[in-house]
Structures are given as structure tokens and as C-alpha cells.
């Protein structure tokens, strides 16, 4: 019983004792006296106190989608008697695979020393706040209010997109059929000492490249923008990754939707092209549009990965044609490779076709050397379990047949990827083929 129930019980005991005293009834006197003795003895017992919960210092702060991590903490209670309840909160996007994050222990006279250990699987990418385990200390007779504590911000757990097996693709004996950009000159990358030209400042240019003397000299001629020095870059091939953030990308399950698999594909493709010396840029079709200018090296991969981790569907996404236009203007005069990652449906197909047309204005499209790739994430198989559901999934795929042929005629390469049938590593090992 709680503190308020104990107070009511004490009142009843006093009332019984007084009634028995007035009436001279030994039964009422005995009942009231027995209840008072019980409450007095119960109050003499101290509930558990002096709790110390320490999380394992090896607790990871980074993980990958699908990876199983173990969480462990040691629990020490020094004094008191009674039940000790420990609860370690986990985000709803995680799956408990072994053990329990909720335990109840009984504290006797000796200090209690035990552990709480369990394993969870990361099912969705993102950045999650982790909190200290919560504890609740109760009186054995439950006549006092329970003492609660814990729940403070402990650390931050970053869940990255799953890594794919690239060992075979890194093997020089493996011949890859994945298209590579041909004849393009990267505007990002490691600059050399070879001077190229002085031009107007563009969004994404480093401030250190501004030529202040030339800017001051030509400002009298009506030049509003600063002038920058442009040097030749080491990277000779440019790749643009454009990710659709429309509502169709939310198709899927509560564990993983089309956008999650699009992030996995973007992570794999960026790693693949950066490993081959290409300059890779990223454009996210959010409401305002987010651009990460092309660059090379491992640092660029970390920049792209950071953007992909917290990605979510936008209520007012930017059209793919606008994204392709901005990327094309940034890389004007080159012949980059555009990779549009989307979920092709009858609703989103017109926007994808307009994006392909716009990208075609900045590349040399041909049937043999395709410079625009559309990666279609097909999530319907994840929702299909029965035969009629699988049949409906095939019908949905067939409905976009005319749009697929239209993109092919425009010179784009359409790659359909059903995560329920194969992983993206097999798609890359076989080559990005329709």
C-alpha cells in the first residue's frame, strides 16, 4: 500500500481502537491494536537506498543498421530491504534480441551487487539519445512512497547505414560493369598548383580562394560577386548523387522504408566512386534543397554519410528537375554522371522524367555511354507476404512500364532494386544494369 493508503489504514486502526475503548469491546480493541503494531513495525524497516548504477565503459557510441550491440551496467544497492526495479530505456526503432532491459531484484540485509545485460539490434539509421537506467526503490510493505531516480542524458548513439561487402569490387581481377563518368573535369577535389582562370564566386567555393585584389580592381566595372582563383583539380571525373525526398519514399514498413534503402544505396555508391578517384557530390531534395559540392577522398565520404544519417521525408520536397538544374549549373562545362535515387510510382514518375530531361542538358546522352542513372528502390516486396500481395506488388511494378521506356529513350539507365529479393551489393557486383 502507498503512503496515502497507510495514512487511511492508521485512521481506521485509531477509529477501531476508540470504538472498542468506548464500547468496551475486546475485539475492536484487538483489531485496532494489531493494525497499529503492524504499521509501527513496518515503519521501522528501511526501504532500499544508496543505489549506484554504472554503465559499461565499452558501451558503443556508433553502430550500423542491422548490427547487434550489447548493453551492460552494474547495479549496487548498499542499504535497506525491499524490491529494486531497474529499467533501461531503448528507442522504439531498436529490437530487443536477447535478455531484458527491465529487471526486478530483491535487496536483503547484505549489499546487492548484480548486473543488467541485454542485446539489441539497430533497425533504423539515425542519431538517438541514450539515457541513464531508471531505478525505483520500494518499501517491502509498500507503506512509503517509492523513490525514483535515473533517466538523465547519458550519451548519443549514432546508427549509420549498413556497410556492404566491397571486397570483390576492390579486387583488381574483378571487372565491374558499373558505369563510370567519362571525360568530365571535377570542379571539386584536391587543387593542384596549375592555375586555370579567375571567375566569379559560386556557391560552395572556399573563401580562401577569393582573389581580393582582382575583386577590388573589377568592382568599379559593376561586378557584384567576388572573384576567385580556380586551379586544376586532381579529380577528373564527377558524380552527382540526387536523392528524392517525396512522400513516395516513405513506402515500406515501420522498420525500414524506401528512403532507408535509398540511403544504403547512396552510401554504397559514394564509397564505390570515391574509391576510384571520382569527385562525388550530394544533393538532397528537401524543401530548400541541400547541396554538398563534389570532392574526393575519405573526408568527403564522411561528409556525405553525416547528411545521410539524419535524412527524412520532406512535406514540401524540391522537384528533381530543380535539383538536376542546380547540380548541372555547378558542373557546367563538364560531363558528369548523374545518379537519381528514387521510388518510381505512377505519382512520382513525371517528376523523375523531368529530372532526367534536365540532367540531359548537361551531359552527352547516348545509348552506349549513359550519363544518367535512375536507381528505383522497389519497396513493395517488403509489404508482400501472401500470394495475392505478391501479385499486387508485380502489378504496381508493371504500371510504371511506359515511364521506364520513356526514360530509356531519353538515354537514362533505369536500375530496379527490390530489397526483398537481393541486397545492393549484389546489384553492384553484377553491374548497374536494367
N, C-alpha and C positions, 0 to 999 in steps of 0.2 A: 504494500500500500504506500501511497505517496505521503508527503508531509501533510497535505490537507486532509487526507483520509485519516492519518494518525491523530490529527487535532480533533476530528469529529469523533473518533473512537474514544479519545480521552474524555470528551464531553459526555459520551454515553456512559462510560465507566463511572464518572463522578455522579451522574444522574441516578444510576442504579444503586450506587453506594448510599446516596442521600435518601432515596426511596426506601431502601432496606433499613436504614437507620431510623427513619420516621415511623415506618410500619412495624419495625422490629422483626423483619423477615430475614432469616439467615441465608436464604437462597439468593436474594438480591444483593445482600452484603457480600456473599462469597463471589458472586459473578463480577461485581464491580471491583472487589479487591484483587481478584485473579487477573483481570484485564490491566489494572494499574501496575501490578507486579510484572506482567509480561512486557508492557511498554517501558518500564524502568530498566529491566534487564536488556531490552533491545537497544535502548539509547546508550547503554554502556559499551556496546560493540561499535567499533570504529570502522567505517567503510574504507575500501582501499584508497591509498593516497601515495604520493611520491612516485608517479609514473614517469618513465623515461623511454622514449621511442626513438631509436636511431636507425636511419635508413642505410643500407649497404652502400659504402662509398663507390663501389663498382657499378652503381646504377647508371645505365647508359643515358646519354642526353640526345643521341641521334640514332635513328633506326631507318629501316626501309619497309616499304609496303610488303606484307606477307611474312616478314621476319618475326620470329618468336623471341621475346625477351623475358627474362626472369626478374621479378621484383622481390626483394627480400629486406626485412627490417627486424631488428632485435628489440624485444619488449622487456622492460624491467619494472616491477612494482615492489616497492620496499616495505610498506606497512599496510595494516588493515586487513579485513576479511570480507570477502564477497565477490560477486561476479565482475569481470573486466571485459568489456566489449570493445573490440578494435575493428575499425572499418577503413580500408584504404580505397579511396575513390579512384575510378578509372574512367576515361572518356567513353562516351557511348559508341564511338566508332571503333573501339577495340573489342576483341573477342577473348573471353577467358577460356583457356585451353587446358589448364591443369591447376589443381589446388583451389583455394578460395581466398577472396580478398575480404571476407567477413568471418571473424572468429570470436568465440566466447570462451574465456578462461575463468577458472575459479582460483581466487587467491586465498591461501591458508595463512597460518601464522608465519611461516618462513617466506622470505622474499621470493617473488615469482620471476623466473627468467625463462623466456620462451622466444619463439620466432614466428613471424608471419611470412610465408613464402608462397608464391603462385607464379604462373606464367600466362602471358597474354600475347595475342597476335595483332600486329598493326594491320588494319584492313583498309585504311584510307590515309592518303598523304595529307600533310598539314602541320601546323605548329600548335601544340597542345600544352596548356599549363598543367603541371602536376602539383598536388598539394600534399602536405604532411598528413600521415594517417590520423584519422579521428579516433578518439577514445571516449568511453563512457564508463564511469565508476559508480557502482550501485551498492547501496546498503544491503546486507544479506536478508533483512526483513523488509526492505524497501519502505522504511518509515522516514527516510530523509530524501530530499531532492537529489537526483543523480547529478554528478559532476561531469561536465563535458569539456573537452579541450581538443587541440589539434586543428587541422584544416587550413593552416597558413600556407601561403605560396611557397612551394619547395624548389622547383626548378622548371625548366621548359624542355619539352621533348619534341624534337623535330623529326618528322617522318618524311623521308624522301621517296620519290618514285622508285619502283623496284629496278634493280640492275639486271640487264640482260647479259647472256653469255656471249662475249665478243671474241673468245679465244680463237675460234675457227676463222673469223673475219680478219683477225690480226695476223693470221698465218700467211706468209708471203706466197705459199703454194696454193692458197685459195683464190680462185678467180671470181670476183664479185660482179654481178650484173646490175648493181645499183647505179643509177645514172649519176655522173659527176658533172659539175658545171664546166663548160668548155670555153676557153678563150676570154674569160672575164678577168678584170683587174679589180682587186679588192680596194675599197675606199677605207676599210679599217684594217688593223693589223699592226705589226711592228714596223715603224717607219725606218727607212734607210737614210743615208746621207746624200742621196741623189735628189737634187731639187727638181720639182716638176713645174709648179706655177704658183702665182698668187691669185687667189679667188676670194669671193665673198663668203662670209661666215655662214655655215649651215648648222641646223640643229644637230647636236651630238658631237660637234668639233670640240676638242680640248681647248681651254682658254690659253694654255701655254703656247699654242700655235699662232696666236694673233700677232700680226705684224703691226705694231703700234705706229711706227714711223710711216709706213705706207698708208695706214688708216688716216693719220693726220694730214698727209700730203694730198690725198684724194677726197677728203671730206669737203673741201671747197668746191668740188665738182658735183656735189649733190649726192654723194654716196652715203646712204643711211646706215648700212651694215658695216661692221669691222671687216678688215681684210686679213686673211690667214695665209701662212706659208704651207704649201702642200708638197710633201716629199713622196717619192715612190715607196710603196709598201712591199713587204716580203710576200704577203699572201697574194696569190694570183688568181684565186677562184673564190667566188662569193656565193653564199647560200642564205636565202631568207626563209625562216620558218614562220608561217602565219597561222595562228590558232583561232578558230571560230569559237565565240563565247555566247552564241544564241541559245535560246531555251531548248532547242533540239538536243543540245549537248548534255542535258540533264536526263536523257532517256537511259534507263537502267534500273539497278536495284539500289537499296539504301546503303549497301556496302561499296559498290562501285558502279559508276555510270560512264557514259561515253566520254565525258571530259577527263575522268581519271585515266582512261586508256589513251586518250589523246595526249595527255601529259607524259605517259610512259613512252609513247611513240616519239614525241618531241625530244625527250631526254636521250633516247637511243640514237636518233638521227643526228642530233647536235654532237654527241660524243663521236659518232662514226665520221662525220665530216671534219671535225676539229682534229681527229687523229690523223687525217690525211692532208693536213696543212691548209684546209679551206678556211675562209673567213666566214663565220656564221653569225647572222643577226636574227633577232626575235621580234615579232610584232604580235601583240595581244589585242584582239578586237573588243576591248572594253568600251565603256561609254565614251571616254575621251581618247582612247587608244593609247597603248603603252609600247614604246619602241626601245629596244636595246640595240644600238648600232653594231654592225658587224665587227668582229675582232677575232683574233686567233689565240690558241693556247688554252691551257688548263684553267687559267683565271676566267676566261670567257665562259667556259662550261659552268663554273661555279656561279657566275652572274646569271646565266640562263636558268640554272637549277633553282636559284633563290626565287626567281619570278614564278617558276612552275609550281613550287611547293604550296603557295597560298592562293592558287588560281581558283576562281569560282565563276559560275554562270552570271552574266550581266543581264539586268532587266531591260536596258536600252543598249544593245550591242552595236558596235560600229560595223557598217557593211564591209564585206570582204573586198569590194571594189575600191573603197576608200583606203583600206589597208594596203592593197596592192599598188595603188597610185602613190602613196607616201613612200613605200619601200622602193618603188621604181624611180621616183624622183631623187631619192637619196643616192641610188646607184646608177644614175643616168650616165650614158656613155659606156656602160659595161654590158656584159651578157650574163647576168646572174641566174641561179637556179632557184625558182620559187617552189616551195612545198606548202600547200594549203592543207591543214588538218581539220577535218570537219565530220559531221554526221549527216550524210546525204539522205534527205527525205523529199517528198513532193513539196513540202513547205519551204525547205531551205535550198532546194536545187536552183531556183532562179538567181538567188544571191551568189551561189557558188559559180554559176556560169558567168555572171557579170564580173566576178573576181578574176576568173580565168581570162576573160577578154581583156580586162585592164592590164593584167600581168603580161599578156601577149604584146602589149605596146612597147615593152622594154626589153624583150628578148627576141631571138631569132627562132621562131617556131618551125619545126619540120617533123615529119613522121619518123625520121630516123634518129634525130637528136632532139629529144623532148626536154624543154627547159622549164616546164610547169608540171608539177606532180600534185595530184589531189589524193590524199590518204583519207579514205572513207572508213570511219570506225563504225562497224555494224553491231550495235548492242542488243539487237532483238533476240539473238540466240541465248543471251543471259536470262531472258524472261520466259524462254520456251522450255517446258518440261514434258508436257503431254504431246501426243502426236498432232492433235489439231492446232496446238500452239506453234509447233514447229512448222506446220503447213502455212499458218498465218505469217510466220516470220519470212518464209520464202516468198510469199505474195508481196510483202512490203518491200523486199529487195527488188522484185521484178517491176514494181511500179515506177522505179527510177531508171528503167532501161532507156527510154528516149533521152533523158538528160545525160546519161552516161555516154551515149553515142554522140550527142551534141558536143560534149567536152572532148571526145576523141577527134572529132572533125576539126575542132579548134586547135588541135595539136597538143593537148594535155594528156598526161598519162594518169589513168584512174586506177588506184590500188584499193581494193576492198579487203578490209581486215575484220574478221569475226573473232573476237577474243575467246568465244566459247569453243571454237574449232581448233585454233592454234595460237601460239604466242607470237609476239612481234619479232623475236629473234629468228624464228623460222622464216618469217616474211623477208627479213633482211638477208638471211643466208641464201635463200632462193633467188634473191634479187627482187626489186620493186617492179613486179610485172602485174599486168591487169588480170 
